[in-house]
Amino acid sequence: MPYTLAVAGKGGTGKTTFAALAIRSLLAAGRHNILAVDADPNANLADLLGLEMPTTVADVLDETKGLREMPPGMTKDRYLEYRVQTSLSEGAGIDLLVMGRPEGKGCYCFANSVLRRAMEGLTGSYDRVVLDNEAGMEHLSRHTTQDVDVLFILSDPSLVGVRSAIRIRDIARELELKIKDIRLVVNRSPESLPDRLVSEIESAGLVLAGIVPPSDEIQEYELEERPLLTMPAESEVVRAVRSIIVAAGALAADGVSTMGQG
């Protein structure tokens, strides 16, 4: 089984940026067999990775919605899984699967079901998987976040953000999802958190994986449409994310964590 990192959090906390920089750390450490999964309907991970936007799971569902005849020997479900697997965008050391934005009432459940089955067939071929989830908590109730080694929940340096992260952690526990470790990342924050935030985090028993500083460099890269994979190793934000990934054990051969459970 691959070592799987997932990223969650309320909207605007920088989940996708963190996911892209986590992938950058993995590639820089010689992990060149990575599957990135953009499960956010507002998909933009491809842009941050410098990859072409692939055919999405939603596109595949639209294409096959009225299809009556399947290729010989294939059920519709099997054909959908095959089409999802062939929709990957391929890069140097990394492949990208994008969920897209399903249309119509109720189609999210079917799309997520297809995504789960497709991922089951795909992940065995990869060394590392990085899953960028949609904002909020609904993806947890849909059980798209499964068999995860570390779930990073991102927050901004605010009580609202931290309490949202705590709720996401609690929902993951209530749903008994297969997540080995849950950690908080406070993004775009000064080096030292206010005592009130530290108290909130500690009283909830939430493991603080690390703090990522604000970065004008990130904004420049995004405005100039340069992939975050090309950010220099000495960048403060790159070093911060790498430190968090190292502590999670994601760069180790066996993915052994150096921190406790969340």
QUIDA-V361417 format. One record per residue. N is the residue number from 0. RES is the residue in three letters. PHI is phi in whole degrees, 0 to 359 (NA if undefined). OMEGA is omega in whole degrees, -180 to 180 (NA if undefined). D_FIRST is the distance of its C-alpha to the first C-alpha in Angstrom with 2 decimals. Layout:
# QUIDA-V361417
n=N res=RES phi=PHI omega=OMEGA d_first=D_FIRST
n=N res=RES phi=PHI omega=OMEGA d_first=D_FIRST
This chain:
# QUIDA-V361417
n=0 res=MET phi=NA omega=178 d_first=0.00
n=1 res=PRO phi=286 omega=172 d_first=3.81
n=2 res=TYR phi=279 omega=-172 d_first=6.65
n=3 res=THR phi=244 omega=173 d_first=8.68
n=4 res=LEU phi=253 omega=174 d_first=12.46
n=5 res=ALA phi=236 omega=-178 d_first=14.89
n=6 res=VAL phi=235 omega=180 d_first=18.66
n=7 res=ALA phi=223 omega=178 d_first=21.37
n=8 res=GLY phi=148 omega=178 d_first=25.10
n=9 res=LYS phi=290 omega=-178 d_first=28.50
n=10 res=GLY phi=300 omega=175 d_first=29.93
n=11 res=GLY phi=85 omega=-179 d_first=31.24
n=12 res=THR phi=268 omega=178 d_first=29.21
n=13 res=GLY phi=89 omega=-179 d_first=27.59
n=14 res=LYS phi=303 omega=-175 d_first=24.03
n=15 res=THR phi=292 omega=176 d_first=23.64
n=16 res=THR phi=298 omega=178 d_first=25.31
n=17 res=PHE phi=297 omega=179 d_first=23.00
n=18 res=ALA phi=300 omega=-180 d_first=19.90
n=19 res=ALA phi=296 omega=-180 d_first=21.60
n=20 res=LEU phi=288 omega=174 d_first=22.49
n=21 res=ALA phi=296 omega=177 d_first=19.02
n=22 res=ILE phi=296 omega=177 d_first=17.94
n=23 res=ARG phi=302 omega=179 d_first=21.07
n=24 res=SER phi=297 omega=179 d_first=20.09
n=25 res=LEU phi=296 omega=179 d_first=16.73
n=26 res=LEU phi=296 omega=-179 d_first=18.65
n=27 res=ALA phi=295 omega=180 d_first=21.45
n=28 res=ALA phi=271 omega=177 d_first=19.30
n=29 res=GLY phi=92 omega=176 d_first=18.24
n=30 res=ARG phi=274 omega=-173 d_first=14.85
n=31 res=HIS phi=248 omega=177 d_first=15.83
n=32 res=ASN phi=222 omega=-171 d_first=12.82
n=33 res=ILE phi=246 omega=170 d_first=12.54
n=34 res=LEU phi=252 omega=174 d_first=12.53
n=35 res=ALA phi=260 omega=-180 d_first=15.17
n=36 res=VAL phi=240 omega=176 d_first=15.94
n=37 res=ASP phi=264 omega=-178 d_first=19.54
n=38 res=ALA phi=263 omega=177 d_first=19.93
n=39 res=ASP phi=267 omega=179 d_first=23.39
n=40 res=PRO phi=304 omega=175 d_first=26.25
n=41 res=ASN phi=271 omega=-167 d_first=28.20
n=42 res=ALA phi=287 omega=173 d_first=25.91
n=43 res=ASN phi=216 omega=178 d_first=26.69
n=44 res=LEU phi=297 omega=180 d_first=23.51
n=45 res=ALA phi=302 omega=180 d_first=24.42
n=46 res=ASP phi=299 omega=-177 d_first=27.74
n=47 res=LEU phi=289 omega=178 d_first=26.40
n=48 res=LEU phi=268 omega=-178 d_first=24.03
n=49 res=GLY phi=74 omega=180 d_first=26.89
n=50 res=LEU phi=250 omega=173 d_first=25.29
n=51 res=GLU phi=292 omega=175 d_first=27.10
n=52 res=MET phi=293 omega=-178 d_first=26.54
n=53 res=PRO phi=281 omega=167 d_first=24.78
n=54 res=THR phi=300 omega=-175 d_first=25.70
n=55 res=THR phi=268 omega=175 d_first=24.26
n=56 res=VAL phi=302 omega=179 d_first=22.90
n=57 res=ALA phi=298 omega=177 d_first=26.34
n=58 res=ASP phi=299 omega=180 d_first=28.10
n=59 res=VAL phi=298 omega=179 d_first=26.38
n=60 res=LEU phi=296 omega=178 d_first=27.44
n=61 res=ASP phi=296 omega=-179 d_first=30.94
n=62 res=GLU phi=298 omega=-172 d_first=31.18
n=63 res=THR phi=259 omega=-175 d_first=30.38
n=64 res=LYS phi=303 omega=-178 d_first=32.25
n=65 res=GLY phi=258 omega=-176 d_first=35.35
n=66 res=LEU phi=286 omega=-179 d_first=33.91
n=67 res=ARG phi=257 omega=-178 d_first=35.32
n=68 res=GLU phi=258 omega=178 d_first=34.60
n=69 res=MET phi=261 omega=172 d_first=31.11
n=70 res=PRO phi=304 omega=-177 d_first=30.43
n=71 res=PRO phi=307 omega=176 d_first=31.23
n=72 res=GLY phi=81 omega=-178 d_first=28.73
n=73 res=MET phi=241 omega=169 d_first=26.70
n=74 res=THR phi=281 omega=179 d_first=26.76
n=75 res=LYS phi=297 omega=179 d_first=27.00
n=76 res=ASP phi=299 omega=-179 d_first=23.59
n=77 res=ARG phi=293 omega=179 d_first=22.01
n=78 res=TYR phi=293 omega=177 d_first=24.18
n=79 res=LEU phi=299 omega=178 d_first=23.19
n=80 res=GLU phi=298 omega=178 d_first=19.47
n=81 res=TYR phi=299 omega=-179 d_first=20.52
n=82 res=ARG phi=294 omega=177 d_first=22.72
n=83 res=VAL phi=296 omega=-179 d_first=20.14
n=84 res=GLN phi=295 omega=180 d_first=17.82
n=85 res=THR phi=271 omega=-178 d_first=20.95
n=86 res=SER phi=264 omega=-178 d_first=22.00
n=87 res=LEU phi=297 omega=168 d_first=19.72
n=88 res=SER phi=265 omega=-174 d_first=21.68
n=89 res=GLU phi=256 omega=177 d_first=20.76
n=90 res=GLY phi=234 omega=180 d_first=21.57
n=91 res=ALA phi=282 omega=179 d_first=21.44
n=92 res=GLY phi=85 omega=-176 d_first=17.86
n=93 res=ILE phi=212 omega=171 d_first=16.90
n=94 res=ASP phi=246 omega=-177 d_first=16.86
n=95 res=LEU phi=235 omega=173 d_first=18.10
n=96 res=LEU phi=245 omega=-176 d_first=17.99
n=97 res=VAL phi=243 omega=180 d_first=20.89
n=98 res=MET phi=291 omega=-177 d_first=21.69
n=99 res=GLY phi=82 omega=-176 d_first=25.43
n=100 res=ARG phi=245 omega=177 d_first=28.20
n=101 res=PRO phi=298 omega=179 d_first=28.74
n=102 res=GLU phi=250 omega=174 d_first=32.44
n=103 res=GLY phi=94 omega=-177 d_first=34.30
n=104 res=LYS phi=296 omega=172 d_first=34.25
n=105 res=GLY phi=84 omega=-174 d_first=31.27
n=106 res=CYS phi=279 omega=177 d_first=29.10
n=107 res=TYR phi=301 omega=-177 d_first=26.50
n=108 res=CYS phi=299 omega=180 d_first=25.13
n=109 res=PHE phi=293 omega=180 d_first=24.83
n=110 res=ALA phi=299 omega=179 d_first=23.33
n=111 res=ASN phi=293 omega=177 d_first=20.63
n=112 res=SER phi=297 omega=178 d_first=19.99
n=113 res=VAL phi=297 omega=-180 d_first=19.70
n=114 res=LEU phi=299 omega=180 d_first=17.38
n=115 res=ARG phi=300 omega=-179 d_first=14.97
n=116 res=ARG phi=295 omega=179 d_first=15.09
n=117 res=ALA phi=296 omega=-180 d_first=14.91
n=118 res=MET phi=293 omega=177 d_first=11.80
n=119 res=GLU phi=300 omega=179 d_first=10.10
n=120 res=GLY phi=283 omega=-176 d_first=11.36
n=121 res=LEU phi=274 omega=-164 d_first=10.74
n=122 res=THR phi=296 omega=-180 d_first=7.40
n=123 res=GLY phi=298 omega=-179 d_first=5.91
n=124 res=SER phi=270 omega=-174 d_first=8.76
n=125 res=TYR phi=241 omega=179 d_first=8.25
n=126 res=ASP phi=273 omega=-180 d_first=7.78
n=127 res=ARG phi=223 omega=176 d_first=8.85
n=128 res=VAL phi=234 omega=176 d_first=9.84
n=129 res=VAL phi=239 omega=-174 d_first=13.28
n=130 res=LEU phi=248 omega=177 d_first=14.83
n=131 res=ASP phi=261 omega=-175 d_first=18.63
n=132 res=ASN phi=274 omega=175 d_first=20.06
n=133 res=GLU phi=289 omega=-180 d_first=23.65
n=134 res=ALA phi=294 omega=176 d_first=26.31
n=135 res=GLY phi=89 omega=-171 d_first=27.16
n=136 res=MET phi=236 omega=-174 d_first=25.53
n=137 res=GLU phi=296 omega=-178 d_first=25.58
n=138 res=HIS phi=300 omega=179 d_first=22.00
n=139 res=LEU phi=292 omega=-180 d_first=21.03
n=140 res=SER phi=290 omega=176 d_first=23.35
n=141 res=ARG phi=276 omega=178 d_first=21.93
n=142 res=HIS phi=61 omega=173 d_first=18.47
n=143 res=THR phi=276 omega=178 d_first=16.86
n=144 res=THR phi=260 omega=-175 d_first=15.15
n=145 res=GLN phi=224 omega=177 d_first=12.45
n=146 res=ASP phi=51 omega=-177 d_first=9.21
n=147 res=VAL phi=254 omega=176 d_first=10.32
n=148 res=ASP phi=282 omega=178 d_first=10.33
n=149 res=VAL phi=223 omega=171 d_first=13.79
n=150 res=LEU phi=257 omega=174 d_first=16.30
n=151 res=PHE phi=269 omega=177 d_first=19.22
n=152 res=ILE phi=258 omega=-177 d_first=22.38
n=153 res=LEU phi=269 omega=176 d_first=25.07
n=154 res=SER phi=220 omega=167 d_first=28.74
n=155 res=ASP phi=274 omega=-178 d_first=32.00
n=156 res=PRO phi=280 omega=-180 d_first=34.35
n=157 res=SER phi=220 omega=177 d_first=36.08
n=158 res=LEU phi=296 omega=179 d_first=36.38
n=159 res=VAL phi=300 omega=-179 d_first=35.54
n=160 res=GLY phi=296 omega=-179 d_first=32.28
n=161 res=VAL phi=295 omega=180 d_first=31.26
n=162 res=ARG phi=293 omega=174 d_first=32.28
n=163 res=SER phi=297 omega=178 d_first=30.28
n=164 res=ALA phi=297 omega=179 d_first=27.17
n=165 res=ILE phi=296 omega=179 d_first=28.02
n=166 res=ARG phi=295 omega=178 d_first=28.38
n=167 res=ILE phi=298 omega=177 d_first=24.97
n=168 res=ARG phi=301 omega=-178 d_first=23.50
n=169 res=ASP phi=294 omega=178 d_first=25.67
n=170 res=ILE phi=295 omega=178 d_first=24.72
n=171 res=ALA phi=301 omega=178 d_first=20.99
n=172 res=ARG phi=291 omega=-179 d_first=21.98
n=173 res=GLU phi=298 omega=-180 d_first=24.43
n=174 res=LEU phi=280 omega=180 d_first=22.01
n=175 res=GLU phi=53 omega=177 d_first=19.63
n=176 res=LEU phi=289 omega=-178 d_first=16.65
n=177 res=LYS phi=277 omega=179 d_first=13.25
n=178 res=ILE phi=239 omega=-175 d_first=13.71
n=179 res=LYS phi=286 omega=-171 d_first=13.53
n=180 res=ASP phi=213 omega=179 d_first=16.05
n=181 res=ILE phi=235 omega=-176 d_first=18.75
n=182 res=ARG phi=222 omega=178 d_first=21.05
n=183 res=LEU phi=265 omega=171 d_first=24.14
n=184 res=VAL phi=239 omega=177 d_first=25.04
n=185 res=VAL phi=265 omega=-173 d_first=28.74
n=186 res=ASN phi=260 omega=178 d_first=29.32
n=187 res=ARG phi=54 omega=-175 d_first=32.64
n=188 res=SER phi=236 omega=169 d_first=34.12
n=189 res=PRO phi=301 omega=-175 d_first=36.61
n=190 res=GLU phi=299 omega=-180 d_first=35.42
n=191 res=SER phi=250 omega=178 d_first=36.78
n=192 res=LEU phi=279 omega=174 d_first=36.18
n=193 res=PRO phi=301 omega=-179 d_first=39.23
n=194 res=ASP phi=304 omega=-178 d_first=39.73
n=195 res=ARG phi=296 omega=178 d_first=39.60
n=196 res=LEU phi=290 omega=179 d_first=36.02
n=197 res=VAL phi=300 omega=179 d_first=34.95
n=198 res=SER phi=297 omega=179 d_first=36.60
n=199 res=GLU phi=298 omega=-179 d_first=34.88
n=200 res=ILE phi=295 omega=-177 d_first=31.39
n=201 res=GLU phi=292 omega=-179 d_first=32.16
n=202 res=SER phi=293 omega=178 d_first=33.85
n=203 res=ALA phi=276 omega=-178 d_first=30.85
n=204 res=GLY phi=69 omega=-179 d_first=28.57
n=205 res=LEU phi=267 omega=-179 d_first=26.38
n=206 res=VAL phi=284 omega=176 d_first=24.71
n=207 res=LEU phi=272 omega=-178 d_first=26.08
n=208 res=ALA phi=285 omega=-180 d_first=23.51
n=209 res=GLY phi=162 omega=-179 d_first=26.23
n=210 res=ILE phi=240 omega=177 d_first=28.91
n=211 res=VAL phi=251 omega=-175 d_first=28.98
n=212 res=PRO phi=285 omega=171 d_first=32.60
n=213 res=PRO phi=299 omega=-176 d_first=34.48
n=214 res=SER phi=214 omega=171 d_first=34.45
n=215 res=ASP phi=293 omega=-179 d_first=37.18
n=216 res=GLU phi=297 omega=178 d_first=35.20
n=217 res=ILE phi=301 omega=-180 d_first=32.48
n=218 res=GLN phi=299 omega=179 d_first=35.30
n=219 res=GLU phi=297 omega=-180 d_first=36.83
n=220 res=TYR phi=298 omega=-178 d_first=33.71
n=221 res=GLU phi=292 omega=179 d_first=33.24
n=222 res=LEU phi=295 omega=-180 d_first=36.95
n=223 res=GLU phi=270 omega=179 d_first=37.02
n=224 res=GLU phi=56 omega=174 d_first=33.85
n=225 res=ARG phi=261 omega=-179 d_first=32.23
n=226 res=PRO phi=295 omega=179 d_first=28.42
n=227 res=LEU phi=292 omega=177 d_first=27.18
n=228 res=LEU phi=296 omega=-178 d_first=25.06
n=229 res=THR phi=264 omega=178 d_first=28.46
n=230 res=MET phi=296 omega=-177 d_first=29.54
n=231 res=PRO phi=291 omega=-178 d_first=30.81
n=232 res=ALA phi=297 omega=-177 d_first=28.95
n=233 res=GLU phi=279 omega=178 d_first=32.00
n=234 res=SER phi=301 omega=-178 d_first=31.90
n=235 res=GLU phi=300 omega=-178 d_first=31.99
n=236 res=VAL phi=289 omega=177 d_first=29.51
n=237 res=VAL phi=297 omega=-180 d_first=27.02
n=238 res=ARG phi=294 omega=179 d_first=27.41
n=239 res=ALA phi=295 omega=-180 d_first=27.04
n=240 res=VAL phi=294 omega=179 d_first=23.70
n=241 res=ARG phi=300 omega=179 d_first=22.42
n=242 res=SER phi=299 omega=178 d_first=23.59
n=243 res=ILE phi=294 omega=-180 d_first=21.72
n=244 res=ILE phi=292 omega=178 d_first=18.40
n=245 res=VAL phi=299 omega=-180 d_first=19.12
n=246 res=ALA phi=297 omega=179 d_first=19.95
n=247 res=ALA phi=284 omega=-179 d_first=16.67
n=248 res=GLY phi=87 omega=-174 d_first=14.92
n=249 res=ALA phi=288 omega=-179 d_first=13.19
n=250 res=LEU phi=267 omega=180 d_first=15.02
n=251 res=ALA phi=287 omega=-177 d_first=14.33
n=252 res=ALA phi=300 omega=-177 d_first=12.39
n=253 res=ASP phi=256 omega=179 d_first=10.38
n=254 res=GLY phi=65 omega=-179 d_first=10.80
n=255 res=VAL phi=279 omega=-180 d_first=13.46
n=256 res=SER phi=286 omega=176 d_first=15.74
n=257 res=THR phi=253 omega=180 d_first=19.47
n=258 res=MET phi=231 omega=-178 d_first=20.73
n=259 res=GLY phi=282 omega=-179 d_first=21.18
n=260 res=GLN phi=287 omega=176 d_first=19.84
n=261 res=GLY phi=269 omega=NA d_first=21.57
